[in-house]
Each structure stands twice: as structure tokens, then as C-alpha cells.
């Protein structure tokens, strides 16, 4: 088999000044292997370039996808923020408006109520003052009539009371307690009182105290409401009507 070769000539000068010619031979197999290696290297490089391009394209697509998602999310958030802000603004505006209206209405109604309350109070004070003035005028004009009315009422009560059988008990006991230096009391009164007075004799003796005698004698000549108390050195007349005179004096005082 004929071998294929290639001659590579190179000149080199030796130390002695002579030139040497070097011839290098390459076989056909070596040339084919070298060409194959170059082809494989080129293919490998091309494949890496394609891979790099593919990776770059994928990265670009992913980047575009991420950007698209980011824009979509940004739009969503912006819309949500707008709607929330709008709703909150509307609510705040409503609340502010309501609160302001409530506050204004409350203050206005409170001031109105206070003014009306003060007006009512002033009117009540005026009415009360007018009533007092009219009462004073009325009392002054009717003073004498009122005094006489009081006296008449009391007198009517006393007249009714003096007819009671016990009407003289207190005034007689008071008179006996003021009398001294006597051994005997003789009490004369209208017969309507006598039985009640006899029932009081022993009690009076204990209360005074008194060791003498007390006699009760009916006397039709003694007026109702009166009694005559006789003792050894004089007599005393008691009269429940005197109380009526005292009342008249008090009531009619200052006329």
C-alpha cells in the first residue's frame, strides 16, 4: 500500500556552521485522525454554542414571564390599593361627615335644649315670684278676714270641747296645784262635769300630793266651761273660755 506523506523541511545551523535539513513524514492515518479531531472539536463547539443560545433564550423567556407576572401583580396591587383607598376614603368621608353632622347637631340641640331649659326656669321663677307677690297682696287684703276665720274655727272647736265631761279636768288640777295652806277644797261646776271630777279626786290627791278633803258639788248657776274652787281663805274661778281669749289675743295681735 502506498503511503501518503508530507515533507516538512526545516533548516538549522549547527555550531560548526553547517546547515542540517530535517524531513518529517506523516502517515495517512495520522492525517485522518487529525482531521477527525478538528471536526469533533468544531462539532463540540457548535453544540455548546447551541446550548448556550438555548439557555439564553430560555432565560430570556423566563425573564419575560417573570416581568409579565410582575407587571400583572403590580397592576393587581395597584388596583387593590386604589379600591381600598377609595373605600377607606369613602368610609372616612362618611364617618367624618357623620361625626361632623352628629357633633354639629348635638351641639346645636344641646344649646337649644339649654336655652329652652333656661327659658322654662326663668318662666317658672317669674311665675313663682308672681304667685308670692299675689299671695302677699291677697293675704294683706284678706288678713283680717283670715284672722277672724281662725278665731271662729278655734272657738267652734272649744265650744264643742267644753261640753265634754272631761273638759275642766286640766284647768282644775292646775288651779289646785297653785293653792297652798288649805285643808279643804270645794269644787262647784255644772252637773255635766261632776261625775268625771269625782272620779279624779283620789288621783289628784296622789299627784299634788294633798291630804285634805276635796268635795265636788253640782251647781246649775255655774256656766258651762267654768268651775268655782272654794278653799278656807278664798276662792278661784277657772274658765276654759279664757283659753279662747288667749287664742284671740294671739291671732288678732298686731291689728
C-alpha positions in Angstrom: 0.0 0.0 0.0 1.2 3.3 -1.0 1.7 5.6 1.9 0.9 9.2 1.8 3.3 11.5 3.4 4.1 15.1 3.7 7.6 16.5 3.9 8.3 19.4 6.2 11.7 20.9 5.7 13.5 23.0 8.2 17.0 24.4 8.2 19.1 24.8 11.3 22.7 25.9 11.5 24.9 23.8 13.7 27.6 25.1 15.8 30.1 24.2 13.1 28.3 26.4 10.6 26.8 23.6 8.7 23.1 23.6 7.8 21.0 20.5 8.5 17.9 19.6 6.7 15.2 17.8 8.7 12.5 16.0 7.0 9.3 14.9 8.9 7.0 12.3 7.5 3.2 12.0 8.4 1.3 8.9 7.5 -2.2 8.9 6.0 -3.8 7.6 9.2 -2.3 10.4 11.2 -3.7 13.0 8.8 -7.2 11.4 9.0 -7.2 11.3 12.8 -6.1 14.9 12.9 -8.9 15.9 10.6 -11.4 14.0 12.7 -10.3 15.6 15.8 -10.7 19.0 14.3 -14.2 18.0 13.1 -15.2 16.8 16.5 -13.9 19.8 18.2 -15.8 22.0 15.8 -19.0 20.0 16.4 -18.5 20.1 20.1 -18.0 23.9 20.0 -21.1 24.3 17.8 -23.2 22.2 20.2 -22.0 24.3 23.1 -22.9 27.4 21.2 -26.4 26.0 20.5 -26.8 25.0 24.2 -25.7 28.5 25.2 -28.2 30.0 22.8 -30.9 27.7 24.0 -30.1 28.6 27.6 -30.1 32.2 26.8 -33.4 32.0 25.0 -34.9 30.1 27.9 -33.5 32.7 30.3 -35.0 35.5 28.2 -38.4 33.7 28.1 -38.3 33.2 31.8 -37.3 36.7 32.3 -40.1 37.9 30.1 -42.5 35.6 32.0 -41.3 37.0 35.4 -41.6 40.5 34.1 -45.1 39.8 32.8 -46.1 38.3 36.1 -44.5 41.2 37.9 -46.5 43.7 35.8 -49.7 41.7 36.4 -49.1 41.6 40.1 -48.2 45.3 40.2 -51.4 46.1 38.4 -53.4 43.9 40.8 -51.8 45.5 43.8 -52.3 49.0 42.3 -56.0 48.2 41.7 -56.4 46.7 45.1 -54.7 49.7 46.7 -56.9 52.1 44.7 -60.1 50.2 45.6 -59.1 50.0 49.3 -58.0 53.6 49.3 -61.3 54.6 47.6 -63.4 52.5 50.1 -61.4 53.8 53.1 -61.7 57.3 51.7 -65.4 57.0 51.2 -65.8 55.5 54.7 -63.6 58.1 56.2 -65.5 60.8 54.4 -68.8 59.2 55.6 -67.5 58.9 59.1 -66.1 62.4 59.1 -69.4 63.7 57.6 -71.5 61.7 60.1 -69.3 62.7 63.1 -69.4 66.3 62.0 -73.1 66.2 61.4 -73.6 64.5 64.7 -71.3 66.9 66.6 -72.9 69.9 65.0 -76.4 68.5 65.6 -75.6 67.5 69.1 -74.1 70.9 69.9 -77.0 72.7 68.2 -79.6 70.6 70.0 -77.8 70.9 73.3 -77.6 74.6 73.1 -81.2 74.7 72.0 -82.2 72.5 75.0 -80.2 74.6 77.4 -81.7 77.7 76.1 -85.2 76.2 76.3 -84.4 74.9 79.8 -83.2 78.3 80.9 -86.3 79.9 79.5 -88.6 77.4 81.3 -86.6 78.1 84.5 -86.9 81.8 84.1 -90.7 81.5 83.4 -91.1 79.2 86.5 -89.2 81.8 88.6 -91.3 84.6 87.2 -94.5 82.6 87.9 -93.3 81.7 91.4 -92.4 85.3 92.1 -95.7 86.5 90.8 -97.5 83.9 92.9 -95.7 85.1 96.0 -96.5 88.7 95.3 -100.1 87.9 94.6 -100.2 85.8 97.7 -98.8 88.6 99.8 -101.3 91.0 98.3 -104.1 88.6 98.9 -103.0 87.9 102.5 -102.7 91.6 103.2 -106.1 92.3 101.8 -107.7 89.3 103.5 -105.6 89.4 106.7 -108.4 90.5 108.9 -110.8 88.0 107.4 -108.3 85.2 107.8 -107.7 86.2 111.5 -111.4 86.2 112.2 -111.8 82.9 110.4 -109.1 81.3 112.6 -110.8 82.7 115.7 -114.2 81.4 114.7 -112.8 78.0 113.9 -111.0 77.7 117.2 -114.0 79.0 119.1 -116.2 76.4 117.4 -113.8 73.7 118.4 -113.6 74.9 122.0 -117.3 75.2 122.4 -117.7 71.7 121.3 -114.9 70.6 123.6 -116.2 72.4 126.7 -119.3 70.3 126.6 -117.2 67.2 127.1 -117.4 66.0 130.7 -113.6 66.0 130.9 -113.2 69.5 129.6 -112.5 71.0 133.0 -110.1 68.3 134.4 -106.8 70.0 133.4 -107.7 73.6 134.4 -109.0 72.5 137.8 -105.9 70.4 138.5 -103.6 73.3 137.6 -105.6 75.6 139.9 -105.4 73.1 142.9 -101.6 72.8 142.4 -101.1 76.5 142.9 -103.2 76.8 146.1 -101.4 76.4 149.4 -102.3 76.4 153.1 -105.7 74.8 153.0 -107.2 71.6 154.3 -110.4 71.5 152.1 -111.3 72.1 148.5 -115.0 72.6 147.4 -115.4 72.4 143.7 -118.7 73.7 142.2 -119.5 73.1 138.5 -122.3 72.4 136.1 -123.6 69.0 136.7 -122.4 67.7 133.3 -118.8 67.7 134.8 -119.4 66.4 138.3 -119.2 62.7 137.8 -115.9 62.9 135.9 -114.5 65.3 138.6 -115.4 62.8 141.4 -113.5 60.1 139.6 -110.4 62.3 139.5 -110.3 63.2 143.2 -108.1 60.4 144.5 -105.7 60.7 141.6 -105.3 64.4 142.2 -104.6 63.8 145.9 -101.8 61.5 145.0 -100.4 63.8 142.3 -100.4 67.0 144.3 -100.0 65.5 146.9 -102.9 66.6 149.2 -104.0 65.0 152.5 -107.2 67.1 152.9 -110.7 66.7 151.6 -111.9 67.5 148.1 -115.7 67.8 147.6 -117.5 68.0 144.2 -120.8 69.9 144.2 -123.1 70.4 141.2 -124.3 74.0 140.7 -126.6 74.8 137.8 -125.8 78.5 138.3 -122.2 77.9 137.2 -121.8 78.3 133.4 -120.7 75.6 131.2 -117.0 75.7 130.8 -116.4 77.2 134.3 -115.8 75.9 137.8 -115.5 77.6 141.2 -112.9 76.3 143.6 -113.5 77.4 147.2 -110.9 77.0 150.0 -110.6 78.1 153.6 -109.2 81.6 152.7 -110.8 82.4 149.3 -112.0 81.0 146.0 -110.8 80.7 142.4 -112.8 80.7 139.2 -111.5 78.7 136.3 -112.8 79.1 132.8 -111.8 77.2 129.7 -113.1 80.1 127.7 -110.0 82.0 128.9 -108.1 79.9 126.6 -110.3 81.1 123.8 -109.5 84.7 124.8 -105.8 83.9 124.8 -106.1 82.5 121.3 -108.0 85.6 120.1 -105.3 87.8 121.6 -102.5 85.9 119.8 -104.3 85.6 116.5 -105.6 89.2 116.4 -102.3 90.6 117.7 -100.9 93.3 115.5 -104.2 94.6 114.1 
